Amino acid sequence: MIRLSSRTALAGIASLGHGVPGSGAISDLGAIPPGVGGTRTYQVWYRNAVAFCTPSTSNTTNAVELI
């Protein structure tokens, strides 16, 4: 597991990756060398410590796997 970045959400939205100001390409952030194959799986972990949520203070998105 590699932490690619840490972002603070603004109005419930946080973005990362190519085209996002102040962010590099996800492949650069993950230190993936060019021309090297393999499978990568990406998933976002985030805090959601709000009163109406479960007692857990974090959650994850569905994962995306790239070959």
C-alpha positions in Angstrom: 0.0 0.0 0.0 1.4 3.4 -1.0 -0.2 6.7 0.0 -0.2 8.8 -3.1 -1.4 12.0 -1.6 -3.5 13.6 1.1 -6.3 16.1 0.2 -8.8 18.1 2.1 -12.3 18.1 0.7 -14.0 21.3 -0.2 -17.8 21.1 -0.2 -17.4 17.3 0.0 -15.1 17.0 -3.1 -11.4 16.2 -3.4 -9.6 15.4 -6.6 -6.2 14.0 -7.5 -4.3 13.1 -10.7 -3.6 14.4 -14.2 -5.2 17.8 -14.9 -5.8 18.7 -11.2 -3.8 21.8 -10.3 -1.0 21.0 -7.9 -1.2 17.3 -8.6 0.9 15.0 -10.7 -0.1 12.0 -12.7 -1.1 9.0 -10.5 1.6 6.9 -12.2 4.2 9.4 -11.2 2.9 9.6 -7.6 3.0 5.8 -7.4 6.6 5.7 -8.8 5.6 3.4 -11.6 8.5 3.3 -14.1 7.5 3.8 -17.8 7.3 0.7 -20.0 6.9 -1.6 -17.0 3.8 -3.8 -17.1 1.9 -5.1 -14.1 -1.4 -4.8 -12.4 -2.2 -1.8 -10.1 -5.2 -1.5 -7.8 -6.4 2.0 -6.7 -8.8 2.7 -3.9 -9.5 5.9 -1.8 -9.6 5.9 2.0 -11.4 8.8 3.5 -12.6 10.1 6.9 -16.3 10.6 7.4 -16.7 11.3 11.1 -20.2 12.8 11.0 -23.0 12.2 13.5 -25.3 10.4 11.1 -22.7 7.9 9.9 -21.7 4.6 11.6 -19.4 4.7 14.6 -16.4 4.1 12.3 -14.6 7.3 11.4 -13.3 6.2 8.0 -14.5 4.6 4.8 -13.2 3.4 1.5 -14.4 3.6 -2.1 -14.7 0.7 -4.5 -11.4 -0.2 -6.0 -10.3 0.1 -9.6 -7.8 -2.5 -11.0 -5.7 -1.6 -14.1 -3.6 -4.1 -16.1 
